[in-house]
Amino acid sequence: MKLITIVGARPQFIKAAPFSDVFRKQHHEIMIHTGQHYDQNMSDIFFQELSIPKPDYYLGVGSGSHGLQTGRMLEKIEQILLKEKPDGVLVYGDTNSTLAGALAASKLHIPVFHVESGLRSYNKRMPEEQNRVLTDHLSDLLLCPTKTAVENLKKEGITDGVLLTGDIMVDAVNRFMNISNKRYSNSKWLETLKAENPHIPLLKEKEYYLATIHRAENTDDLMKLQTIFTALERLDKPVLIPLHPRTQKLVEKFNISFRNVTIIQPVGYLLMLYLTKNAYMVVTDSGGLQKEAYLLKTPCTTLRDQTEWIETLENGWNCLCPINVHSIMEKASRKLDCLNHAQPQVFGDGNAAQRICQAIVNNFA
């Protein structure tokens, strides 16, 4: 079978690793990298670290408005599909790359396979929500990570081609956590960070917060962004933030002298796994990091009013938090009863890649 896989952002590179490893044993995969994430620390390092096959096509779309970015991708992906004539197109998640790939394939009557189908935050102001809903309604095979995702699709009248596969991020975490431990245990993680920034404080495992801030609803509102950083400055433990380049430029406008917050460049997946596993808590507005924290049994505070990963809210492993200083400090310092509870295996058993591959081959080869 000849399959085209479309990736363009950090989470998709990670999800592609376990699937490509399974699929390429018997079939032909062509990978298109749209270039949505193009910074070395947001893109190249993931292919190197995770031994992901080098993309066959690199579109170099880069940044821009949603319409401009998606339009450029759509045009370039269509040209490749006409040339390669694949049996199907695989897309991941909820980015502009996902929607552009699904649109291009659907208009050419090429089957679309959507990994991570059925997620919903029910906040249509989020571009990710728009992308995932539209992609689901274009897809021929809807590969769902959770039972909740299957139910969400059923509410929208989508039942054909829906399969519960488990979450492919479980495959990735299981696969790469051992490698991460070998590489960064025994203080090697801190040595790696200090090699980049000698001013990083002497952090200790389980005694720091790991924070990420990148969602447009927080970064495009300077008042919200300043509120978040003010709260992080007041937390009871040091805060480590691998900061997206776009957010870094906005933060520099504040002229804040940080004492409790340490900003570092985005890091590769293996180091991010280690930092997440060994943090006291994750504070984030990311969708994927909420789930990774859950899988690694690290409590999480989510700087949003909704989450597409509602399963993480069970037993207090994750909690939603409005953007004000008092709420952030209160949620981040909450009593962590979750550590005393057995964690439900709601995201599958780590064999999603095999199930996804089998579903595609059984239905479309």
N, C-alpha and C positions, 0 to 999 in steps of 0.2 A: 504494500500500500504506500502511496505517495502522499505525505501530509505536509502542509505548511503550518508552522507555529509562529505566532507573532508575539514578540515581547518588546518592551520599551522602558520599563521602570523596575527599580530594585526588587519589589516583591515578586515580579514575574520571572526574573532571572533565577531566583531561589526556587520557585515552584517548577521551573523548567528542568532543573537538574535531575530530580528523581524520575520524571516522566521520560525525558530523552534517553536516560540510561536504559529503561525498560523497552521503549518503543523501537529504538535503533537496533536492537538485537535481531529483529526479523523484518523490519520495515524501513522505508526511506523517509527521513525527516529533513525538511528544508527550513532553516530558521531565518526569520526577518527581524532585525533589531531596528526599530523606528528611530532611535536616538532621542526619545522623549527625555530620558535621563542620559546625559552625555558627559558629565563631569567624571574624571577618572575614579574618584572615590565613590561615585554613585553608580558606576557602570562597569568599567573595565576590570576592576578588582574582583567583582563577583564572578566573572567568567574565568579569571585566573585561579582564584581560590577554590571554586566549586567544581572545577574541571568540566564546565559546561562547554559543549562543542562551539567553536567559533561561528558566529552568524554567517550565513551564506550571503546575506544582503544587509548592508548598513545604510539606512536612509538619511541619517544625519539631519532630521527635522529640527531638533533643538527646541528652544523655548518660544513662546509667543502666546497670543490670546487663544482661548479654547477653539474658536472657529477657525482661526488661521492654522493652528497646529493640526487639528483633526482633518481639515481640508487637504493640507499638504500630504498627510499620511494616506488619506483615501486615494488621492491621485496616484501616488507612487506604488502603493500596495496593489491597486488594480492592474497596473502595468505588469507587475511581477506575476500576478495570478493568470493573466492572459498568456504570458510567456510559458509558465511552468505547468499550467493545467493540472492542479493537484486534485486528489480524490476528496479532500476536505481541508478545512482551515480550523486550527485550534487557537483559541484566545483564552487569556487568563484574567480574572478579576474585573476591574472597574475603571481602568484608565482611558484616556483618549485613544491610546493605541488599541485597546480592546474594542472600542466602538468602531473605530475606523476599519479595523480588520473584519469585523462582523458585517459592516455595511458593504464593504467592497466585495466580500465573498457572496453575500446574499443577493446582491444585484446581478451577479454573474451566475446565479443558481448553483453555487458550490456549497455543499453542506457545511454548517458552522457548528463547532463543538465548543461549548462554554464551560470551562473549569471554574468552580466557585460560583456556580449559578444559584439564584434564589435568595441571595442576601438582600436585606432591606433595612434601611434606617428610617424610612418613611419621612425623610427630610428632602424634599425636591429641590431645595436651594443648593444642596451639595452636588457638584458636578459628577462625583462618583456615583451618586444615586441615579442620576439621569443616565449615565453610561451603562450601569448594570441592568436597569430596567429595560432600556432599549435593546441591549444585547440579548437579554433573555427572550424577548419577543421576536428576535430575528433567528434564534438558534434552532437547530434540528436535534441536537443532543444536549441536554441540560444536566450537567454533572454536579450534583449537590453535595456540599460538605457535611450538612447536618439535616436532621429530621425537620427542624424549623424551616430550613430553606425549601424543602419539598412542600411543606404546608403553605409557605408564602406564595409559591408558584400556583398551587391549587386555588388559592383565593383569587388569583388573577385569571383563572380559567386555563392554565397551562398544565396539562397532564401528560400529553404525548411526548415521548423522548426524555422523560424525567427519570433520573437514576440517582439513588443515594450511594455515593462512592466512599464517603469519609473525606477528610480534609488532607490534601496533598502536603500541606505544611507540616503535618505530623510526620510524614515520610522524611521531609527535609530536616526537621529538628532531630529526629532519631538518627538520621544518617550523619549529620555533621556535628552533633554535640560532643561525641567522643573525640573527634579530631580537634575541636575547639579546646577541650580540656587538656589534651596532650600538648597543645601549642602554647596555652596561656596560663596554666596553673603554676603554683609556686612563685607568685608575684611577677611572672613574665608579662602578664597583662598590663601591670603598672609600669614596668620597664618600657614596654612598647609605647604607652601613652607619653611617658616622660621623654622618650627619644624624639617625639614630635614637639612636645611642649614641656621644657624643663621646669616650668612654674606650676605644674600640676601638683596639688597637695598630696600628702601621704595618705591615700585612700585605703580603707580596709574593706574586705568582703563583708557584705550584709550590713555595712555601716554608711552607705551612700544611696542617694536617690539617683536613678537614671531617668532623664527627661528628654522628650523629643517634641518639637513644635514645628509643624509644617503646613497644617491645613489652612486654606485660604481664609476661612471665616475667622481664624485667629490672627494670622500673619498680616492680612490686609487691613485690619483694624488696629491702628497704632495704640489706641487706648486699651484694647484687650491685651495686646502683646505686652505693653508696659505693666498691666495688672498681673499678668502671669509671672513676669520676671520679678516683680515686687514681692509676690507671694513666695516664689522659690528662694529669694534672698533671705526670707524670714523662717525657713524651715529649720528643723532641729538637727539636721545632718547635712553634710556637703552634697551639692547637686552637680552631677556631671551631664553635660548636654552636647551630644554630637549634633552640630547645627547645620541645617540645609544652607547652602550658599546664599539663596535668595533671602532667607530669614536673617542671616548674618548681616546683610547690608541694612536691613531695617533696624536691627538692634543697635547698630552703630549710631543711629540717629538719636538714641536716647541719651547718650553721653553718661551712662550709669557706670559707676565704679563698682564692679562686682567683687564681693568678698566670699560669699557662700557658694556662688555659682561659678563653675569652671566650664568654659566653652572649648570644645575641640572640633576638629574637622570630622565630617562623616567617616565612619569606619567600615571595614569589610564585614561580611556576614559572620565569619567565624569569631571575630572579636566582639561583635555586637551580641552574639549568642552568649558569650562568656559574661559580658557586662550585664546582660539581662538576668541570667541565671543567678548571679552573685550580688545583685542589687538588693537593698532592703525593700525598695518599692520602685515601680515604674510609674512615672507621671507623663501622660502622653495625649495627643489628639489623633494619633495614628490608629487606623483600623487593624492593620496586621500586627502591630506590636502588642496590642491588647491580648490578642490570641497567643502570640509567642510567649508573653509573660505567663499566661494561664498554663500553657503546656510545660513551662519550666518551673511552675509552682512558685512564681514570684507575684505578690500582690500588686494591684494596678489601680491607679486613679486616672480616669479618662476625662479630659477637659472638653467635654461635649455634653449636649442634652440628650442625644440618642446614640445607640450603638447598633451596628449590624450583627454584632456577636453577643446576642443577649444571653447566651449560655454562660458567658464568663461572669455574669452578675450573680450566679448562684453561690450561696454561702459566703458572699462578700469578697470573693477573689478580685473582683473588679467593682468599681462604683463610678457612676456618672457624677460630674461636678460642674456647676455653673462657673462662669468666669468672674469671680470676685475674690479678693484677697482672703477674706475670712473663710469662705467655703473651701478654697484650695488648701489652706492650712489645716482646717478641721478634717477634711477627708484624708489628707496625706498622713495625719497623725492619729487616725482612727485605730481602735483596738483590732488587732489582726486575728480574730477568731477563726478565720478560714484555715489558718495553719494547723488547726486542731481537727479539721474535718477531712475525711477521705474525699478525693476529688473525682467526680463523675467523668467517665471516658466518653465525652459527648462528641468528640471530633474524630472518632474512628480509631482503628488499630494500627495505622501506619502502613497499610497496603493499598492506599488510594491510587497510586500510580499504576499498579497492576490492574486494578478494576477499571480505571479510565481507559487504559490501552485496550483491554479486552472488550469493553463496550463499543469503542470506535471500530475495532476490527470486526466484531460480530455483526454490527449493524450497517457498516458502510464499505467494507473491503470488497 
